[in-house]
Amino acid sequence: HDDDPISPRSARSPGSSKSKDRASFEFIEVLPVWLEASSCASKGKRRISIGGRRTSSLNEDIDNAGTGTTPATVTMEEVQSQWLTKLDALVVRPSSKKRMFCELFGLFLILYDLIWLPMQAFDPGDNAFTIFMGWLSSIYWSFDLVASFFVGFPIQETGLMEMRVAKIARSYAMGWLPIDLLV
């Protein structure tokens, strides 16, 4: 116990130049997100495949080896959970390089529209560039509408980043989605 650099007794040991700094490490708070991840890892389960079989632990597979027994079928909730897990892997942080590039490109399109839309009052006519920009803008904003379902958001109360697709979709649907659909 005396060799543990975080324990209270070793943190207060005399003669240590860092003893005052270590005295603040009397406990470590484990966030609920960490507990959830470690509880999944400690169960020893493998991921469910879409093939229609439930997950089994390694011990169950070894026990069933050569006996001809097969695992039970999955429920609809398990399949939905599996799909949500796979979709969760597509979620990006709002500060990621990919998302920042998309946001900057959207800003470029907004600036283009700020210049081009008032010019429509003078009926400048269509050319290859304006047709291209019109299509590019339509495609980008359609893509951005779908991509917004896969961008995490901060939870104000905890300071954590929400990265689950179901929660993101609910938040987006209740917030910016109606406005994005009108535009």
C-alpha positions, 0 to 999 in steps of 0.5 A, a space after each residue: 500500500 505504501 508503494 501506491 502513488 495515489 493512496 492517501 498514506 503515501 501522498 502524505 509521506 514526509 520528505 517527498 517533494 510532491 507530497 502536497 500535490 499528491 494529498 489531493 488524490 484521496 479518491 478518484 471519481 468514476 463517471 457513469 459512462 466509464 461504468 457502463 463501458 466496463 460493465 459491457 466489457 466484463 460480461 465477456 460477450 461478443 457482438 450480435 451478428 445480423 444472422 439472427 442468433 443471440 450473443 453468447 459468451 465464450 464460456 457458453 460457446 465452449 460448453 456447447 462445442 460439439 453438442 449440436 446445440 445452438 443459441 436461442 433466436 434474437 428478439 426484435 429489441 436485440 436487433 434494433 439495439 444492434 443496429 443502433 450500436 452500428 449506427 453509433 459508430 458513425 457518429 462524429 464529434 462536432 469539433 472533428 476535422 471532418 465536421 469542421 470542413 463540412 461546416 466551413 464548406 456550408 459557410 462558403 455556400 451561404 456567402 455565395 448565396 448572400 451575393 448571388 440571391 440579391 443579384 437575381 433581381 437583375 435577372 443575370 441569366 443562367 450559365 454553367 457556373 450558376 447551374 453547377 453552384 445551384 446543384 452543389 448547394 442543393 446536394 450539400 444541404 440535403 447531405 447536411 440534413 442527413 449528416 446532422 443525425 450523426 453529429 454528437 452534441 454536448 450535454 449541458 448538465 454533465 459536460 459530456 458529449 452525447 454520441 448515441 444516434 437515438 438521443 441525437 436524432 431526438 434532439 435534432 428532431 425537436 430542435 433544428 430539423 423543422 427549420 432545416 426542412 423549411 429552408 
